[in-house]
């Protein structure tokens, strides 16, 4: 499929002339451009060839859903359609310990803004993969996580050939014990794909959230995802988070459980060693 033309998309989505478009780097799944619109306003256009018709609508809903009064800043959505989304531009800045601490506190406040339940009212996506957000009233986090965040991606990774039958068995044997291993908490308002590339360090010590897979879940999941590939000043983020909203004892030990979801998604998308890594992380729990 030929690349999508930014000027055509901007005219379609915003109905405004495009002065310039500069491709931005950093995305594994989608393409992004920094736009200069007539009048000098700047914005960001994100596109993805072959995207599901509901992909960018889900992203737009997720961004608006994450916007909470005392939470991290989230780009305003200017327009969204089947082929792309146009968002507010946030000028980049440098990661600092002070900005990281402020982000940790704001992340805790966003998590505390109750989503009303697990999942979300709309079908979601993680990367380019559909993500089931449907959760019946009263469903526990353990059941939701097993049913919607682990089991589908174990199957998909097995089908792709990036997860062996032995490793799948290790992961699946853990699922009935999730409620005993992870302390129950009220649903938290999660970013859902909080690796360091989706944390945008902006000017004025503002740390923005971008590219969400937003849903109600367990707050330790966002922090575990942040730790998965590393993040600038991670210790400062977590320390400030804990001061704002202390985590249950043993949270560091549970990180591999919460990392199951992103590692399995990576196994589905990219193959490689992500499937074995997911199984190895939870093997000690499965053996207990």
C-alpha positions as semicolon CSV with decimal commas, in nm:
position;residue;x (nm);y (nm);z (nm)
1;X;0,000;0,000;0,000
2;X;0,146;0,346;-0,092
3;X;0,225;0,583;0,197
4;X;-0,055;0,814;0,301
5;X;-0,015;1,175;0,192
6;X;-0,017;1,421;0,486
7;X;-0,160;1,712;0,286
8;X;-0,454;1,503;0,167
9;X;-0,524;1,374;0,517
10;X;-0,499;1,716;0,680
11;X;-0,742;1,861;0,428
12;X;-0,977;1,568;0,490
13;X;-0,954;1,576;0,871
14;X;-0,917;1,948;0,945
15;X;-1,030;2,122;0,629
16;X;-0,727;2,352;0,657
17;X;-0,430;2,410;0,426
18;X;-0,101;2,245;0,519
19;X;0,212;2,460;0,496
20;X;0,471;2,195;0,583
21;X;0,500;1,840;0,716
22;X;0,815;1,691;0,869
23;X;0,831;1,321;0,945
24;X;0,890;1,238;1,311
25;X;1,077;0,929;1,430
26;X;1,022;0,686;1,714
27;X;0,717;0,480;1,616
28;X;0,732;0,103;1,561
29;X;0,374;0,075;1,435
30;X;0,255;0,409;1,296
31;X;0,398;0,708;1,109
32;X;0,392;1,060;1,250
33;X;0,445;1,408;1,109
34;X;0,497;1,748;1,265
35;X;0,258;1,977;1,082
36;X;0,271;2,350;1,024
37;X;-0,076;2,474;0,941
38;X;-0,184;2,798;0,779
39;X;-0,143;3,071;1,039
40;X;0,162;2,904;1,194
41;X;-0,014;2,661;1,429
42;X;0,172;2,337;1,483
43;X;0,013;1,994;1,527
44;X;0,100;1,627;1,501
45;X;-0,050;1,389;1,246
46;X;-0,034;1,015;1,311
47;X;-0,121;0,763;1,040
48;X;-0,092;0,390;0,984
49;X;-0,129;0,210;0,654
50;X;-0,387;-0,065;0,679
51;X;-0,519;0,054;1,014
52;X;-0,847;-0,087;1,139
53;X;-1,132;0,154;1,067
54;X;-1,181;0,210;1,442
55;X;-0,812;0,238;1,535
56;X;-0,779;0,616;1,554
57;X;-1,126;0,664;1,701
58;X;-1,017;0,436;1,986
59;X;-0,698;0,636;2,032
60;X;-0,893;0,962;2,041
61;X;-1,133;0,826;2,302
62;X;-0,844;0,693;2,506
63;X;-0,662;1,025;2,507
64;X;-0,969;1,217;2,619
65;X;-1,049;0,950;2,880
66;X;-0,702;0,986;3,033
67;X;-0,740;1,361;3,074
68;X;-0,788;1,420;3,448
69;X;-0,761;1,749;3,640
70;X;-0,442;1,661;3,831
71;X;-0,302;1,394;3,601
72;X;-0,027;1,417;3,340
73;X;-0,101;1,640;3,042
74;X;-0,250;1,468;2,737
75;X;-0,254;1,615;2,384
76;X;-0,587;1,757;2,271
77;X;-0,737;1,571;1,978
78;X;-0,806;1,813;1,693
79;X;-0,956;1,557;1,454
80;X;-0,965;1,182;1,399
81;X;-1,081;0,956;1,119
82;X;-1,022;0,606;0,981
83;X;-0,690;0,706;0,821
84;X;-0,533;0,920;1,094
85;X;-0,550;1,147;1,396
86;X;-0,438;1,509;1,440
87;X;-0,332;1,619;1,788
88;X;-0,195;1,913;1,978
89;X;0,182;1,951;1,946
90;X;0,390;1,946;2,264
91;X;0,740;2,086;2,216
92;X;1,009;1,847;2,347
93;X;1,217;1,913;2,655
94;X;1,481;1,730;2,856
95;X;1,415;1,458;3,116
96;X;1,502;1,582;3,465
97;X;1,463;1,432;3,814
98;X;1,218;1,707;3,912
99;X;1,003;1,650;3,603
100;X;1,012;1,275;3,671
101;X;0,895;1,323;4,029
102;X;0,611;1,548;3,917
103;X;0,514;1,288;3,658
104;X;0,510;1,014;3,923
105;X;0,272;1,214;4,140
106;X;0,047;1,300;3,848
107;X;0,041;0,940;3,729
108;X;-0,076;0,831;4,075
109;X;-0,356;1,091;4,064
110;X;-0,465;0,978;3,719
111;X;-0,476;0,617;3,837
112;X;-0,690;0,725;4,132
113;X;-0,953;0,887;3,906
114;X;-1,188;0,589;3,908
115;X;-1,275;0,451;3,564
116;X;-1,582;0,279;3,710
117;X;-1,466;-0,073;3,626
118;X;-1,211;-0,279;3,443
119;X;-1,176;-0,248;3,067
120;X;-1,333;0,044;2,880
121;X;-1,660;0,128;2,701
122;X;-1,496;0,101;2,356
123;X;-1,298;-0,173;2,176
124;X;-0,928;-0,091;2,202
125;X;-0,595;-0,164;2,040
126;X;-0,246;-0,239;2,171
127;X;0,000;-0,151;1,899
128;X;-0,193;-0,256;1,589
129;X;-0,361;-0,554;1,759
130;X;-0,725;-0,549;1,876
131;X;-0,764;-0,539;2,254
132;X;-1,083;-0,664;2,420
133;X;-1,204;-0,405;2,671
134;X;-1,540;-0,564;2,756
135;X;-1,574;-0,652;3,124
136;X;-1,904;-0,744;3,293
137;X;-2,002;-0,559;3,609
138;X;-1,838;-0,709;3,913
139;X;-1,564;-0,896;3,727
140;X;-1,243;-0,920;3,930
141;X;-0,914;-0,786;3,802
142;X;-0,768;-1,138;3,805
143;X;-1,046;-1,269;3,579
144;X;-1,030;-0,966;3,349
145;X;-0,651;-0,982;3,318
146;X;-0,653;-1,356;3,248
147;X;-0,940;-1,340;2,999
148;X;-0,862;-1,017;2,812
149;X;-0,492;-0,942;2,865
150;X;-0,320;-1,281;2,871
151;X;-0,517;-1,568;2,715
152;X;-0,583;-1,405;2,373
153;X;-0,217;-1,318;2,326
154;X;-0,094;-1,659;2,440
155;X;-0,310;-1,806;2,162
156;X;-0,192;-1,550;1,907
157;X;0,174;-1,595;1,999
158;X;0,135;-1,974;1,971
159;X;-0,025;-1,932;1,628
160;X;0,263;-1,706;1,519
161;X;0,518;-1,960;1,639
162;X;0,676;-1,720;1,890
163;X;0,560;-1,907;2,203
164;X;0,626;-2,277;2,258
165;X;0,368;-2,516;2,400
166;X;0,583;-2,553;2,711
167;X;0,605;-2,178;2,769
168;X;0,232;-2,139;2,702
169;X;0,161;-2,402;2,967
170;X;0,378;-2,217;3,220
171;X;0,183;-1,896;3,163
172;X;-0,160;-2,061;3,157
173;X;-0,090;-2,249;3,480
174;X;-0,044;-1,913;3,653
175;X;-0,383;-1,769;3,557
176;X;-0,604;-1,953;3,812
177;X;-0,376;-1,823;4,090
178;X;-0,370;-1,454;3,995
179;X;-0,618;-1,356;4,266
180;X;-0,390;-1,508;4,530
181;X;-0,071;-1,355;4,390
182;X;-0,182;-0,996;4,320
183;X;-0,362;-0,798;4,594
184;X;-0,704;-0,679;4,482
185;X;-0,742;-0,305;4,429
186;X;-1,013;-0,080;4,286
187;X;-0,987;-0,033;3,908
188;X;-0,728;0,228;3,810
189;X;-0,736;0,456;3,506
190;X;-0,444;0,314;3,304
191;X;-0,250;0,439;3,006
192;X;-0,215;0,072;2,917
193;X;0,096;0,093;2,693
194;X;0,325;0,293;2,918
195;X;0,668;0,215;2,782
196;X;0,920;0,500;2,776
197;X;0,846;0,583;2,411
198;X;0,492;0,682;2,508
199;X;0,614;0,921;2,777
200;X;0,690;1,255;2,611
201;X;0,923;1,484;2,803
202;X;0,807;1,834;2,716
203;X;0,915;2,188;2,784
204;X;0,858;2,344;3,124
205;X;0,911;2,012;3,305
206;X;0,581;1,882;3,168
207;X;0,569;1,508;3,099
208;X;0,296;1,412;2,853
209;X;0,118;1,083;2,789
210;X;0,081;0,979;2,424
211;X;-0,027;0,670;2,226
212;X;-0,242;0,503;2,492
213;X;-0,413;0,166;2,510
214;X;-0,635;0,315;2,778
215;X;-0,851;0,100;3,005
216;X;-0,936;0,030;3,366
217;X;-0,690;-0,211;3,522
218;X;-0,445;-0,266;3,806
219;X;-0,220;0,033;3,864
220;X;0,090;-0,183;3,907
221;X;0,053;-0,276;3,538
222;X;0,141;0,076;3,418
223;X;0,445;0,090;3,644
224;X;0,560;-0,256;3,537
225;X;0,534;-0,154;3,173
226;X;0,736;0,160;3,245
227;X;1,011;-0,059;3,392
228;X;1,008;-0,312;3,107
229;X;1,241;-0,127;2,869
230;X;1,367;0,136;3,112
231;X;1,274;0,504;3,144
232;X;1,470;0,818;3,232
233;X;1,477;0,877;3,609
234;X;1,256;0,574;3,674
235;X;1,352;0,565;4,043
236;X;1,237;0,927;4,084
237;X;0,907;0,847;3,912
238;X;0,836;0,545;4,132
239;X;0,948;0,713;4,455
240;X;0,719;1,010;4,396
241;X;0,435;0,777;4,297
242;X;0,476;0,580;4,619
243;X;0,475;0,901;4,825
244;X;0,148;1,004;4,659
245;X;-0,020;0,660;4,660
246;X;0,176;0,379;4,828
247;X;0,171;0,041;4,655
248;X;0,101;-0,287;4,832
249;X;0,393;-0,475;4,985
250;X;0,575;-0,694;4,734
251;X;0,498;-0,481;4,429
252;X;0,849;-0,522;4,288
253;X;0,820;-0,901;4,309
254;X;0,496;-0,888;4,107
255;X;0,642;-0,694;3,816
256;X;0,686;-1,006;3,594
257;X;0,315;-1,087;3,631
258;X;0,210;-0,744;3,508
259;X;0,468;-0,759;3,228
260;X;0,301;-1,066;3,081
261;X;0,064;-0,853;2,874
262;X;0,320;-0,629;2,699
263;X;0,568;-0,914;2,649
264;X;0,302;-1,134;2,489
265;X;0,192;-0,847;2,267
266;X;0,553;-0,802;2,156
267;X;0,574;-1,175;2,089
268;X;0,270;-1,146;1,861
269;X;0,395;-0,833;1,683
270;X;0,767;-0,897;1,659
271;X;0,843;-1,259;1,753
272;X;1,197;-1,299;1,881
273;X;1,260;-1,379;2,245
274;X;0,960;-1,199;2,395
275;X;0,751;-1,514;2,441
276;X;1,022;-1,708;2,627
277;X;1,096;-1,397;2,834
278;X;0,730;-1,372;2,939
279;X;0,725;-1,736;3,050
280;X;1,060;-1,714;3,228
281;X;0,942;-1,413;3,427
282;X;0,641;-1,592;3,575
283;X;0,788;-1,942;3,601
284;X;0,880;-1,893;3,970
285;X;0,516;-1,807;4,050
286;X;0,380;-2,099;3,850
287;X;0,612;-2,338;4,033
288;X;0,492;-2,237;4,381
